[in-house]
């Protein structure tokens, strides 16, 4: 009888608040996340760049961050840029993109990429050091067509 009462109480709450019925718990975190493509320069102009890479789906909370650590020396990657993304649980891979602002024209930057959950916990993957060079003022590099 008590179990029936609890089930009726839950059903009552869900029917009064349909949003509560739509909340899905986080997916299990993937044991081993792997970079499957990139990282690579997607777009750059004299003062900004967009870096992209793809990993196996890390799982966990749907809210994630793409993170890049960068600098003008491969031994000093002390600057950080990050962009919020949402995981798609139905996809086996996740595309991460980070916009890096405040760059200097015609300068070579070195970087590594990683990703974290919304809680800041690393997904356990980090790229080796890569680099790109920003173009001269008024120029741009377009490695992938930009979204419309």
ChimeraX attribute file (.defattr): number of C-alpha atoms within 10 A of each C-alpha:
attribute: neighborCount
match mode: 1-to-1
recipient: residues
	/A:1	5
	/A:2	7
	/A:3	8
	/A:4	9
	/A:5	10
	/A:6	11
	/A:7	11
	/A:8	12
	/A:9	12
	/A:10	12
	/A:11	13
	/A:12	11
	/A:13	13
	/A:14	14
	/A:15	12
	/A:16	11
	/A:17	11
	/A:18	10
	/A:19	9
	/A:20	11
	/A:21	12
	/A:22	9
	/A:23	8
	/A:24	9
	/A:25	9
	/A:26	12
	/A:27	12
	/A:28	10
	/A:29	14
	/A:30	14
	/A:31	9
	/A:32	11
	/A:33	18
	/A:34	17
	/A:35	19
	/A:36	13
	/A:37	12
	/A:38	17
	/A:39	24
	/A:40	17
	/A:41	21
	/A:42	20
	/A:43	19
	/A:44	24
	/A:45	22
	/A:46	21
	/A:47	19
	/A:48	17
	/A:49	24
	/A:50	17
	/A:51	22
	/A:52	21
	/A:53	21
	/A:54	17
	/A:55	20
	/A:56	17
	/A:57	22
	/A:58	28
	/A:59	23
	/A:60	19
	/A:61	19
	/A:62	17
	/A:63	16
	/A:64	25
	/A:65	25
	/A:66	22
	/A:67	23
	/A:68	26
	/A:69	18
	/A:70	23
	/A:71	18
	/A:72	16
	/A:73	13
	/A:74	15
	/A:75	11
	/A:76	12
	/A:77	17
	/A:78	12
	/A:79	12
	/A:80	14
	/A:81	15
	/A:82	20
	/A:83	15
	/A:84	16
	/A:85	19
	/A:86	15
	/A:87	20
	/A:88	14
	/A:89	16
	/A:90	7
	/A:91	9
	/A:92	11
	/A:93	19
	/A:94	20
	/A:95	19
	/A:96	25
	/A:97	24
	/A:98	22
	/A:99	18
	/A:100	20
	/A:101	14
	/A:102	9
	/A:103	18
	/A:104	17
	/A:105	18
	/A:106	15
	/A:107	15
	/A:108	15
	/A:109	18
	/A:110	20
	/A:111	25
	/A:112	19
	/A:113	28
	/A:114	21
	/A:115	25
	/A:116	21
	/A:117	22
	/A:118	16
	/A:119	10
	/A:120	10
	/A:121	11
	/A:122	16
	/A:123	22
	/A:124	14
	/A:125	15
	/A:126	16
	/A:127	15
	/A:128	8
	/A:129	15
	/A:130	16
	/A:131	17
	/A:132	16
	/A:133	20
	/A:134	22
	/A:135	20
	/A:136	14
	/A:137	12
	/A:138	9
	/A:139	11
	/A:140	16
	/A:141	15
	/A:142	13
	/A:143	12
	/A:144	10
	/A:145	8
	/A:146	8
	/A:147	4
	/A:148	3
